[in-house]
Structure formats: C-alpha cells, structure tokens
Amino acid sequence: MPPFRAPRGTRDLLPDVSAGLRRLEGVARSLSDRYGYRAMETPMFEQTAVFERGIGEVTDVVEKELFRIAPRSEEAEGWALRPEATAGIVRAFVQHGMQTWPQPVKLTVVGPMFRYDRPQAGRYRQFWQWDAEAIGDPGPAVDAEMVEMGYRFYVEAGVPDVQVLLNSIGDGACRPAYLELLTAYFRRHETQLPELERRRLDSNPLRLLDSKDPAMTALVAAAPRIGEHLCEGCTAHFAAVKAHMDALGVPYRVEPTLVRGLDYYTRTAFEYYRRGAEGQQQALGGGGRYDGLVELLGGRATPGIGFALGLDRVLLALAETGATDVAEVPPLAVVVGADPADTAARLRVASLLRGEGLRVRAELAPRKLGRQLETASRDHAHFAVIVGDELAEGNVQLKDLEAGTQRLVPLVDLAHELARAAKSHHHG
C-alpha cells in the first residue's frame, strides 16, 4: 500500500471520470446560457453563521455535515467549507446590492461542495454540483421553468427514466397551524421515535418527514399531510405550478411527504429520481422556493427559487444504467518523423498546428517510423503528419490513417487542410 492516499471520503478524478464530469459541466453551462442564468462564483468557504442561519441549525447539513475550518486564534471568525451554494449566493446577492438589479436575478454556480459526514457509496466529502438560483420572482411560472431546466439537464446528460417529485410545504401563513397538528401527531407516538427524531420534535418537527431512519417510514406515511392544510395563497400557487408543469410536459408526481432537508424552503419543493430508484439517498438533485432567505441574511424580503443537482450522482447513475459513453477525444493528427532522432522537427510542426487551434500530438520517442505510425493508429488519430526530407522544401506527407491514402502537402497549407478534413470528415 502506498504511504500517502487521498483523504478518506474523497477521490482523485482520474482522466476518464474527469472527462465525464467536464461533459456534465458543459451541459450545465449550455443550459444556463439558454435559460438566461449568469455564471458567478462564491468562495469555497463562508462565515459559519451564513450556513447556520440560512440552512438552519437543526438540519443534517449543519448538525452532522458542516465541514468547519478551525481558526488559528480565538478571535478569528468561524468558517466552514460550503456544503451547498444557495446560502453563499444569497449572501452575495445582499452584499453586492443585487436587489437594485432588474429582477429576477438569475445566477448559476458549478463547482465542488463539501460535507464532513461519514462517507457512503456515492456520497463524498468533496462533491460537485450544478446550482441555479432565480431571485426576485414570486412565481409560479419561474418555479416550473426551474424544474423543467433541471429535468432537461438529465435528458441531455443521458440519464434515463427521470421523474420529478413535487410538493408544496406552505409558508408563514399556513405552516404554523400545520406544525402544531404535526407535532401533536408525533407526540402521540413519541415512544416510537428514534432519539434524533425526538430531539427534532421540539426544535423542527417538519424535519421528521425528511427522516432517513427506516423506523420512521410507517409513522411518516400516516402523518398529516401538509397539502391538505395549505392556505388559499399556497393552494393557488401550487395549482398554478402544476398547470405550468403540465403545459411543459414534464413528468412529475406529487409526493406529500417531500419537505427537503433545509429550513429555508417555502411553498414549492421538488426532487429528481430515476424511476425504480426512489429510496433514501437516491435523489439525483432537487430544490425549492425560499421566499424568506434573503431577508434572513440581511436583505429586503425577496422571493427566490433554486436547485442543486449532484454531478457525482449523475455519473453514478450513468454507470449503473450502462449509459456512459464518455471517451477520450482522440487527436486529429499525430506528427511522426522519418528520422527517429529528429524530435525537434516533429515538435516544431506540432506546435505550429496547435497554434492554429488543432488537437495534435507529437511523437517524441526516438522510434522507427513504423512504430510511430502504430502508436498514432492506436490513439485513433485520423491523420499522421510525416516529417521527412521534404521539410527542407517546406512540405510534409499527410497520411490518412483511416483511408490509407497519403499525399504531399505544403507546410503553410497543412493547418487549413487538417481543419477542413476535421469539419467534413472526408478522407484524404
């Protein structure tokens, strides 16, 4: 065993995994552009209070998963690595006065997040998410647009059989009465509650519906449903969200126990699953509306909605379904040489072609031409550029490895010829 290894709960993104992650990031960025979401970045760490106040102290994220950074002095403020992006984006929204911008402000972040929890299959301490936020629009149309954008991501990423689970968890007008009803229900079954859920019953009873403990399954299924206790405003909003979803043709199912795990959610909540894989810890991603979060972090009351989609989960889902098709992109051409020792000439020609934006590899091992051509074919290159005596007169041999043809090409025309072939996919 090697003396040094990646920290427990992390992993090295080797080229094949990294290629898959880059492809998903490309899909996310493309959709962000098409839907009008502007890319930004937040620090990898924030004041701990940003997450404690925004996400909620009685949540798994803060109670068990927050990756805290030990300060070097007692006077230093507490910091934590970001476990999700929404709280940091909203903090930036308030700090930089984005409430004065044309509303809604649509922002997106793609990058690593962190959690300090016991590692499990598919759950890493450093993981990647695509996050999108629309701040300043009370919906319901933007809710449906947000859900549809996430659904389209899975379609374009190639994940089969994805469906949306949808619910409304009410707001400040109707949730307090529901929480009283929910608390009374669980009080009657308090002796059956696991220790963690008994503590949450006093601090945040809604979280019991989001419990990961199998002992809670039957109790949660029989609990009062918030959808039956929504106020008139939340009822109308949820009906309009569903109507917009129907208009978009996005497959969804209303899930009465879906509450999500963060305190800042109000009204619309949603998650994405593959059909047949809807158990605990199987969500591919999710999100919801957070109409009170901006005010909670020091801004004016401003509505918002967002999602976070786990890219690691998508890679895992693609592997499980056999849908992975990410392969290393082969070079367009490999520069080889008749003189095994003249690596400088081969490198110079390759550098010229790379300067023109072409994907080119130079064969730098001092091997015979035949072996160089073998490695070019093994790399699935379309062409081999053969540097020989003709270079003295400004020419090279261009060999089409797929067609088996070869012709003399002036060096000054080589980049154009290769670029034309790359676009047309014609041989020779």
MISEKOL-32298 format. One record per residue (C-alpha): residue number from 1; residue in one letter; chain; x, y, z. Coordinates in nm, 4 decimals. Example, Ala and Ser with C-alpha at 12.3 -4.5 7.8 and 13.67 -1.06 7.14 Angstrom:
<drenlos>
i,aa,ch,c1,c2,c3
1,a,A,1.2300,-0.4500,0.7800;
2,s,A,1.3670,-0.1060,0.7140;
</drenlos>
This chain:
<drenlos>
i,aa,ch,c1,c2,c3
1,m,A,0.0000,0.0000,0.0000;
2,p,A,0.1396,0.3458,-0.0885;
3,p,A,0.2364,0.5638,0.2093;
4,f,A,0.0067,0.8508,0.1068;
5,r,A,-0.3538,0.8300,-0.0080;
6,a,A,-0.6372,1.0725,-0.0829;
7,p,A,-0.8211,1.1758,0.2376;
8,r,A,-1.0999,0.9434,0.3422;
9,g,A,-1.4221,1.0317,0.1691;
10,t,A,-1.2505,1.1973,-0.1270;
11,r,A,-1.1169,1.0568,-0.4504;
12,d,A,-0.8887,1.1531,-0.7342;
13,l,A,-1.0740,1.2380,-1.0534;
14,l,A,-0.8730,1.0291,-1.2968;
15,p,A,-0.8947,1.1209,-1.6670;
16,d,A,-1.1963,0.9020,-1.7506;
17,v,A,-1.4007,1.0351,-1.4558;
18,s,A,-1.2779,1.3884,-1.5141;
19,a,A,-1.3871,1.3685,-1.8785;
20,g,A,-1.7358,1.2653,-1.7703;
21,l,A,-1.7524,1.5465,-1.5158;
22,r,A,-1.6393,1.8020,-1.7749;
23,r,A,-1.9103,1.6825,-2.0122;
24,l,A,-2.1784,1.7298,-1.7448;
25,e,A,-2.0418,2.0728,-1.6604;
26,g,A,-2.0654,2.1569,-2.0297;
27,v,A,-2.4319,2.0522,-2.0384;
28,a,A,-2.4994,2.2621,-1.7273;
29,r,A,-2.3270,2.5704,-1.8667;
30,s,A,-2.5037,2.5342,-2.2005;
31,l,A,-2.8441,2.5168,-2.0315;
32,s,A,-2.7565,2.8120,-1.8074;
33,d,A,-2.6842,3.0212,-2.1168;
34,r,A,-3.0019,2.9106,-2.2937;
35,y,A,-3.2214,2.9861,-1.9926;
36,g,A,-3.0550,3.3180,-1.9116;
37,y,A,-2.8655,3.2253,-1.5934;
38,r,A,-2.5419,3.4188,-1.5433;
39,a,A,-2.2363,3.2366,-1.4121;
40,m,A,-2.0714,3.3534,-1.0909;
41,e,A,-1.8500,3.2115,-0.8172;
42,t,A,-1.8631,3.2273,-0.4402;
43,p,A,-1.5764,3.1469,-0.2013;
44,m,A,-1.5209,2.7829,-0.1149;
45,f,A,-1.5747,2.8807,0.2486;
46,e,A,-1.8035,3.1274,0.4259;
47,q,A,-1.8691,3.2500,0.7765;
48,t,A,-2.0256,2.9565,0.9578;
49,a,A,-2.3220,3.1775,1.0506;
50,v,A,-2.4180,3.2058,0.6823;
51,f,A,-2.4996,2.8352,0.6814;
52,e,A,-2.6295,2.8118,1.0378;
53,r,A,-2.8715,3.0983,0.9851;
54,g,A,-2.9589,3.0273,0.6235;
55,i,A,-2.9786,2.6475,0.6146;
56,g,A,-3.0877,2.6032,0.9764;
57,e,A,-2.9027,2.4763,1.2818;
58,v,A,-3.1349,2.1769,1.3207;
59,t,A,-3.0551,2.0193,0.9830;
60,d,A,-2.8320,1.7310,0.8805;
61,v,A,-2.6159,1.9744,0.6845;
62,v,A,-2.5321,2.1836,0.9917;
63,e,A,-2.5670,1.9218,1.2674;
64,k,A,-2.3616,1.6452,1.1057;
65,e,A,-2.2164,1.7534,0.7709;
66,l,A,-2.0765,2.1050,0.8055;
67,f,A,-1.7043,2.0969,0.7235;
68,r,A,-1.5758,2.3512,0.9746;
69,i,A,-1.2346,2.5186,0.9454;
70,a,A,-1.0500,2.5592,1.2744;
71,p,A,-0.9379,2.9229,1.3193;
72,r,A,-0.5767,2.9926,1.4164;
73,s,A,-0.6785,3.2200,1.7018;
74,e,A,-0.9728,3.2504,1.9343;
75,e,A,-1.0534,3.5913,1.7873;
76,a,A,-1.0905,3.4623,1.4331;
77,e,A,-1.4436,3.4273,1.2974;
78,g,A,-1.5744,3.0758,1.2408;
79,w,A,-1.5568,2.9480,0.8851;
80,a,A,-1.6922,2.6428,0.7076;
81,l,A,-1.6446,2.4965,0.3620;
82,r,A,-1.9586,2.5440,0.1561;
83,p,A,-2.1970,2.2451,0.1811;
84,e,A,-2.4227,2.3957,-0.0866;
85,a,A,-2.4285,2.7113,-0.2957;
86,t,A,-2.7632,2.8793,-0.2258;
87,a,A,-2.6749,3.0438,0.1062;
88,g,A,-2.3493,3.1844,-0.0347;
89,i,A,-2.5209,3.3152,-0.3489;
90,v,A,-2.7910,3.4855,-0.1424;
91,r,A,-2.5235,3.6340,0.0853;
92,a,A,-2.3548,3.7752,-0.2269;
93,f,A,-2.6933,3.8975,-0.3568;
94,v,A,-2.7377,4.1032,-0.0411;
95,q,A,-2.3742,4.2132,-0.0048;
96,h,A,-2.3440,4.3457,-0.3606;
97,g,A,-2.6825,4.5155,-0.3784;
98,m,A,-2.8284,4.2886,-0.6434;
99,q,A,-3.1754,4.3856,-0.5236;
100,t,A,-3.1295,4.7021,-0.7321;
101,w,A,-3.0694,4.4965,-1.0480;
102,p,A,-3.3534,4.4117,-1.2878;
103,q,A,-3.5479,4.1269,-1.1282;
104,p,A,-3.5354,3.8346,-1.1260;
105,v,A,-3.1600,3.7939,-1.0926;
106,k,A,-3.0708,3.4537,-1.2381;
107,l,A,-2.7375,3.3152,-1.1200;
108,t,A,-2.5559,2.9836,-1.1504;
109,v,A,-2.2530,2.8147,-0.9935;
110,v,A,-2.0855,2.4900,-1.0978;
111,g,A,-1.8203,2.3509,-0.8673;
112,p,A,-1.7187,2.1495,-0.5635;
113,m,A,-1.9081,2.1447,-0.2327;
114,f,A,-1.8019,1.9830,0.0944;
115,r,A,-1.9578,1.7864,0.3790;
116,y,A,-1.7974,1.6333,0.6830;
117,d,A,-2.0093,1.3232,0.7205;
118,r,A,-1.9461,0.9516,0.7261;
119,p,A,-1.8603,0.8613,0.3640;
120,q,A,-2.1049,0.6322,0.1868;
121,a,A,-2.1388,0.4908,-0.1623;
122,g,A,-2.1906,0.7842,-0.3942;
123,r,A,-2.1567,1.0383,-0.1104;
124,y,A,-1.8163,1.2025,-0.0970;
125,r,A,-1.6769,1.4672,0.1348;
126,q,A,-1.5899,1.6709,-0.1728;
127,f,A,-1.8560,1.6545,-0.4405;
128,w,A,-1.9671,1.8535,-0.7447;
129,q,A,-2.2960,2.0335,-0.8018;
130,w,A,-2.4663,2.2498,-1.0578;
131,d,A,-2.6591,2.5187,-0.8725;
132,a,A,-2.9085,2.7636,-1.0262;
133,e,A,-3.0991,3.0427,-0.8492;
134,a,A,-3.3730,3.2818,-0.9665;
135,i,A,-3.4113,3.5595,-0.7088;
136,g,A,-3.6827,3.8241,-0.7234;
137,d,A,-3.9769,3.6459,-0.8900;
138,p,A,-4.2599,3.5067,-0.6722;
139,g,A,-4.3607,3.2539,-0.9402;
140,p,A,-4.5332,3.0241,-1.0147;
141,a,A,-4.4111,3.0234,-1.3761;
142,v,A,-4.0470,3.0575,-1.2727;
143,d,A,-4.0927,2.7558,-1.0429;
144,a,A,-4.1987,2.5439,-1.3393;
145,e,A,-3.9187,2.6837,-1.5554;
146,m,A,-3.6643,2.5963,-1.2877;
147,v,A,-3.7960,2.2407,-1.2508;
148,e,A,-3.8046,2.1958,-1.6292;
149,m,A,-3.4467,2.3222,-1.6718;
150,g,A,-3.3255,2.0629,-1.4208;
151,y,A,-3.5247,1.7902,-1.5927;
152,r,A,-3.3783,1.8889,-1.9306;
153,f,A,-3.0307,1.8584,-1.7809;
154,y,A,-3.0874,1.4894,-1.7070;
155,v,A,-3.2322,1.4326,-2.0535;
156,e,A,-2.9331,1.5938,-2.2240;
157,a,A,-2.6899,1.4203,-1.9886;
158,g,A,-2.8370,1.0852,-2.0957;
159,v,A,-2.9896,0.9696,-1.7653;
160,p,A,-3.2912,0.7501,-1.8482;
161,d,A,-3.6340,0.7427,-1.6809;
162,v,A,-3.6030,1.0537,-1.4642;
163,q,A,-3.9153,1.1877,-1.2961;
164,v,A,-3.9893,1.4833,-1.0718;
165,l,A,-4.1316,1.4529,-0.7211;
166,l,A,-4.3191,1.7718,-0.6366;
167,n,A,-4.4835,1.9171,-0.3267;
168,s,A,-4.5787,2.2419,-0.1575;
169,i,A,-4.4689,2.2884,0.2032;
170,g,A,-4.6671,2.6046,0.2675;
171,d,A,-4.5482,2.9383,0.4023;
172,g,A,-4.5670,3.1541,0.7125;
173,a,A,-4.9419,3.1881,0.6793;
174,c,A,-5.0359,2.8218,0.6913;
175,r,A,-4.7362,2.6267,0.8126;
176,p,A,-4.7575,2.7188,1.1855;
177,a,A,-5.1030,2.5609,1.2223;
178,y,A,-4.9866,2.2555,1.0312;
179,l,A,-4.6780,2.2229,1.2515;
180,e,A,-4.8992,2.2213,1.5599;
181,l,A,-5.1033,1.9401,1.4077;
182,l,A,-4.7888,1.7510,1.3050;
183,t,A,-4.6305,1.7930,1.6480;
184,a,A,-4.9426,1.6650,1.8208;
185,y,A,-4.9433,1.3599,1.5945;
186,f,A,-4.5820,1.2682,1.6678;
187,r,A,-4.6282,1.3386,2.0401;
188,r,A,-4.8809,1.0573,2.0451;
189,h,A,-4.6095,0.8277,1.9032;
190,e,A,-4.3124,0.9752,2.0876;
191,t,A,-4.2076,0.6434,2.2402;
192,q,A,-4.1634,0.5015,1.8883;
193,l,A,-3.9366,0.7842,1.7730;
194,p,A,-3.5607,0.7331,1.7438;
195,e,A,-3.3541,0.9581,1.9682;
196,l,A,-3.2604,1.2042,1.6917;
197,e,A,-3.6227,1.2452,1.5857;
198,r,A,-3.7345,1.3050,1.9466;
199,r,A,-3.4912,1.5957,1.9631;
200,r,A,-3.6164,1.7329,1.6336;
201,l,A,-3.9743,1.7102,1.7509;
202,d,A,-3.9006,2.0009,1.9860;
203,s,A,-3.6814,2.2047,1.7521;
204,n,A,-3.8106,2.1408,1.3973;
205,p,A,-4.0951,1.8884,1.3652;
206,l,A,-4.1180,1.9291,0.9877;
207,r,A,-3.7802,1.7594,0.9623;
208,l,A,-3.9347,1.4351,1.0877;
209,l,A,-4.0990,1.3966,0.7478;
210,d,A,-3.7494,1.4053,0.5943;
211,s,A,-3.6109,1.1409,0.8312;
212,k,A,-3.3647,0.8888,0.6880;
213,d,A,-3.4333,0.6395,0.9672;
214,p,A,-3.6226,0.3291,0.8421;
215,a,A,-3.8050,0.3159,1.1766;
216,m,A,-3.9862,0.6331,1.0746;
217,t,A,-4.1290,0.5048,0.7453;
218,a,A,-4.4687,0.3883,0.8744;
219,l,A,-4.5119,0.6863,1.1078;
220,v,A,-4.4339,0.9348,0.8312;
221,a,A,-4.6732,0.7616,0.5910;
222,a,A,-4.9599,0.8036,0.8395;
223,a,A,-4.8743,1.1611,0.9407;
224,p,A,-5.0984,1.4567,0.8496;
225,r,A,-5.0195,1.5842,0.5011;
226,i,A,-4.9342,1.9479,0.4541;
227,g,A,-5.1062,1.9562,0.1152;
228,e,A,-5.4376,1.9206,0.2970;
229,h,A,-5.3638,2.2216,0.5195;
230,l,A,-5.2337,2.4856,0.2770;
231,c,A,-5.3722,2.8380,0.2887;
232,e,A,-5.5570,2.9841,-0.0076;
233,g,A,-5.2469,3.1584,-0.1427;
234,c,A,-5.0260,2.8473,-0.1270;
235,t,A,-5.3029,2.6313,-0.2737;
236,a,A,-5.3426,2.8649,-0.5712;
237,h,A,-4.9651,2.8906,-0.6189;
238,f,A,-4.9185,2.5129,-0.6182;
239,a,A,-5.2090,2.4624,-0.8591;
240,a,A,-5.0509,2.7140,-1.0965;
241,v,A,-4.7103,2.5431,-1.0705;
242,k,A,-4.8696,2.2102,-1.1655;
243,a,A,-5.0582,2.3725,-1.4531;
244,h,A,-4.7329,2.5141,-1.5908;
245,m,A,-4.5641,2.1773,-1.5475;
246,d,A,-4.8443,2.0125,-1.7415;
247,a,A,-4.8031,2.2703,-2.0177;
248,l,A,-4.4306,2.1917,-2.0363;
249,g,A,-4.4916,1.8158,-2.0481;
250,v,A,-4.2511,1.7395,-1.7646;
251,p,A,-4.3414,1.4094,-1.5904;
252,y,A,-4.3966,1.4630,-1.2194;
253,r,A,-4.5645,1.3061,-0.9203;
254,v,A,-4.6989,1.4918,-0.6202;
255,e,A,-4.5219,1.3490,-0.3142;
256,p,A,-4.6985,1.4637,0.0077;
257,t,A,-4.4058,1.3796,0.2401;
258,l,A,-4.1438,1.5674,0.0390;
259,v,A,-4.0173,1.8580,0.2510;
260,r,A,-3.6452,1.8740,0.1626;
261,g,A,-3.3856,1.8965,0.4374;
262,l,A,-3.3154,2.2691,0.4667;
263,d,A,-3.5028,2.5228,0.6775;
264,y,A,-3.5167,2.7977,0.4163;
265,y,A,-3.7651,2.6252,0.1828;
266,t,A,-4.1205,2.7589,0.1407;
267,r,A,-4.4003,2.6551,-0.0928;
268,t,A,-4.2601,2.4647,-0.3916;
269,a,A,-4.0207,2.1765,-0.3189;
270,f,A,-3.9009,1.9218,-0.5739;
271,e,A,-3.6551,1.6379,-0.6268;
272,y,A,-3.5382,1.4305,-0.9237;
273,y,A,-3.5242,1.0499,-0.9179;
274,r,A,-3.4810,0.7659,-1.1602;
275,r,A,-3.7904,0.5510,-1.1729;
276,g,A,-3.7431,0.2488,-0.9506;
277,a,A,-3.4663,0.4190,-0.7505;
278,e,A,-3.6636,0.6412,-0.5180;
279,g,A,-3.5308,0.5290,-0.1800;
280,q,A,-3.3360,0.7261,0.0742;
281,q,A,-3.0150,0.8844,-0.0560;
282,q,A,-3.1209,0.8147,-0.4163;
283,a,A,-3.2193,1.1677,-0.5188;
284,l,A,-3.0208,1.2946,-0.8161;
285,g,A,-3.0872,1.6530,-0.7154;
286,g,A,-3.3577,1.8881,-0.6010;
287,g,A,-3.4532,2.2313,-0.4872;
288,g,A,-3.7328,2.4620,-0.3898;
289,r,A,-3.8587,2.8086,-0.3173;
290,y,A,-3.7021,3.0150,-0.0346;
291,d,A,-3.9016,3.3355,-0.0064;
292,g,A,-3.7612,3.4262,0.3362;
293,l,A,-3.3895,3.3563,0.2913;
294,v,A,-3.2805,3.6950,0.1534;
295,e,A,-3.4369,3.8719,0.4492;
296,l,A,-3.2882,3.6177,0.6886;
297,l,A,-2.9392,3.7019,0.5594;
298,g,A,-2.9860,4.0772,0.5962;
299,g,A,-3.1632,4.1900,0.2795;
300,r,A,-3.5125,4.3119,0.1987;
301,a,A,-3.7826,4.0476,0.1756;
302,t,A,-3.7282,3.8969,-0.1699;
303,p,A,-3.8675,3.5731,-0.3171;
304,g,A,-3.6367,3.3142,-0.4682;
305,i,A,-3.6169,2.9618,-0.6001;
306,g,A,-3.3263,2.7370,-0.6909;
307,f,A,-3.1916,2.3869,-0.7291;
308,a,A,-2.8727,2.1902,-0.6720;
309,l,A,-2.8043,1.8915,-0.8978;
310,g,A,-2.5352,1.6461,-0.7926;
311,l,A,-2.2973,1.5739,-1.0790;
312,d,A,-2.1370,1.2807,-0.8936;
313,r,A,-2.4818,1.1241,-0.8629;
314,v,A,-2.5340,1.1621,-1.2367;
315,l,A,-2.2023,0.9916,-1.3137;
316,l,A,-2.3032,0.7076,-1.0832;
317,a,A,-2.6480,0.6798,-1.2424;
318,l,A,-2.4958,0.6710,-1.5902;
319,a,A,-2.2572,0.3945,-1.4832;
320,e,A,-2.5408,0.1938,-1.3248;
321,t,A,-2.7580,0.2174,-1.6352;
322,g,A,-2.4734,0.1493,-1.8756;
323,a,A,-2.5297,0.4850,-2.0408;
324,t,A,-2.1727,0.6074,-2.0033;
325,d,A,-2.0321,0.6948,-2.3418;
326,v,A,-1.7662,0.9457,-2.2454;
327,a,A,-1.4464,0.8569,-2.4220;
328,e,A,-1.1220,1.0445,-2.4524;
329,v,A,-1.1269,1.2586,-2.7652;
330,p,A,-0.8549,1.1300,-2.9983;
331,p,A,-0.6065,1.3668,-3.1595;
332,l,A,-0.6900,1.4855,-3.5077;
333,a,A,-0.3335,1.4166,-3.6121;
334,v,A,-0.0078,1.2759,-3.4770;
335,v,A,0.3186,1.4237,-3.6051;
336,v,A,0.5704,1.1476,-3.6775;
337,g,A,0.9119,1.1536,-3.8394;
338,a,A,1.1218,0.9556,-4.0843;
339,d,A,1.4297,1.0339,-3.8750;
340,p,A,1.3695,0.8834,-3.5291;
341,a,A,1.6202,1.1207,-3.3670;
342,d,A,1.4794,1.4444,-3.5133;
343,t,A,1.2243,1.5104,-3.2416;
344,a,A,1.2794,1.8874,-3.2668;
345,a,A,1.1326,1.8991,-3.6193;
346,r,A,0.8288,1.6980,-3.5166;
347,l,A,0.7710,1.9173,-3.2119;
348,r,A,0.8003,2.2345,-3.4226;
349,v,A,0.5381,2.1158,-3.6719;
350,a,A,0.3042,2.0074,-3.3919;
351,s,A,0.3450,2.3450,-3.2216;
352,l,A,0.2500,2.5264,-3.5431;
353,l,A,-0.0676,2.3180,-3.5757;
354,r,A,-0.1602,2.3626,-3.2081;
355,g,A,-0.1209,2.7365,-3.2562;
356,e,A,-0.3976,2.7103,-3.5166;
357,g,A,-0.6283,2.5506,-3.2598;
358,l,A,-0.5929,2.1888,-3.3757;
359,r,A,-0.5766,1.8863,-3.1476;
360,v,A,-0.2359,1.7394,-3.2327;
361,r,A,0.0070,1.5065,-3.0592;
362,a,A,0.3783,1.4905,-3.1394;
363,e,A,0.5535,1.1515,-3.1334;
364,l,A,0.8616,1.2357,-2.9262;
365,a,A,1.0002,0.8891,-2.8648;
366,p,A,1.3100,0.8115,-3.0825;
367,r,A,1.1472,0.5118,-3.2525;
368,k,A,1.1343,0.3933,-3.6094;
369,l,A,0.8657,0.5390,-3.8327;
370,g,A,0.6655,0.2153,-3.8402;
371,r,A,0.6340,0.2110,-3.4619;
372,q,A,0.5399,0.5779,-3.4596;
373,l,A,0.2590,0.5111,-3.7071;
374,e,A,0.1412,0.2167,-3.4975;
375,t,A,0.1014,0.4374,-3.1904;
376,a,A,-0.0794,0.7015,-3.3997;
377,s,A,-0.3300,0.4355,-3.5110;
378,r,A,-0.3611,0.3059,-3.1547;
379,d,A,-0.4516,0.6612,-3.0446;
380,h,A,-0.7292,0.6610,-3.3081;
381,a,A,-0.5845,0.9654,-3.4807;
382,h,A,-0.7382,1.0432,-3.8173;
383,f,A,-0.4117,1.1623,-3.9709;
384,a,A,-0.0382,1.1197,-3.9393;
385,v,A,0.1808,1.4115,-4.0431;
386,i,A,0.5092,1.2595,-4.1612;
387,v,A,0.8100,1.4881,-4.1312;
388,g,A,1.0892,1.3832,-4.3657;
389,d,A,1.3351,1.5174,-4.6185;
390,e,A,1.0510,1.7136,-4.7858;
391,l,A,1.0528,1.9550,-4.4935;
392,a,A,1.3633,2.1230,-4.6380;
393,e,A,1.1410,2.2405,-4.9250;
394,g,A,0.8502,2.3314,-4.6941;
395,n,A,0.6437,2.0147,-4.7410;
396,v,A,0.5254,1.7200,-4.5319;
397,q,A,0.3466,1.3958,-4.6072;
398,l,A,-0.0149,1.3808,-4.4855;
399,k,A,-0.1306,1.0238,-4.4312;
400,d,A,-0.4993,0.9468,-4.3807;
401,l,A,-0.4833,0.6584,-4.1367;
402,e,A,-0.8484,0.5648,-4.1876;
403,a,A,-0.8455,0.5663,-4.5672;
404,g,A,-0.4846,0.4525,-4.6096;
405,t,A,-0.4043,0.7334,-4.8551;
406,q,A,-0.1051,0.9658,-4.8463;
407,r,A,-0.0170,1.2897,-5.0261;
408,l,A,0.2330,1.5745,-5.0200;
409,v,A,0.1082,1.8956,-4.8554;
410,p,A,0.2878,2.2311,-4.8233;
411,l,A,0.3504,2.3093,-4.4573;
412,v,A,0.1858,2.6503,-4.4986;
413,d,A,-0.1387,2.4781,-4.6077;
414,l,A,-0.1299,2.1939,-4.3553;
415,a,A,-0.3407,2.3545,-4.0812;
416,h,A,-0.6083,2.4526,-4.3348;
417,e,A,-0.6151,2.1027,-4.4823;
418,l,A,-0.6486,1.9388,-4.1417;
419,a,A,-0.9154,2.1856,-4.0279;
420,r,A,-1.1132,2.1263,-4.3469;
421,a,A,-1.0901,1.7498,-4.3001;
422,a,A,-1.1953,1.7783,-3.9363;
423,k,A,-1.5128,1.9619,-4.0385;
424,s,A,-1.6026,1.7498,-4.3377;
425,h,A,-1.4874,1.4107,-4.2040;
426,h,A,-1.3819,1.3254,-4.5575;
427,h,A,-1.0809,1.1031,-4.6163;
428,g,A,-0.7715,1.2337,-4.7933;
</drenlos>
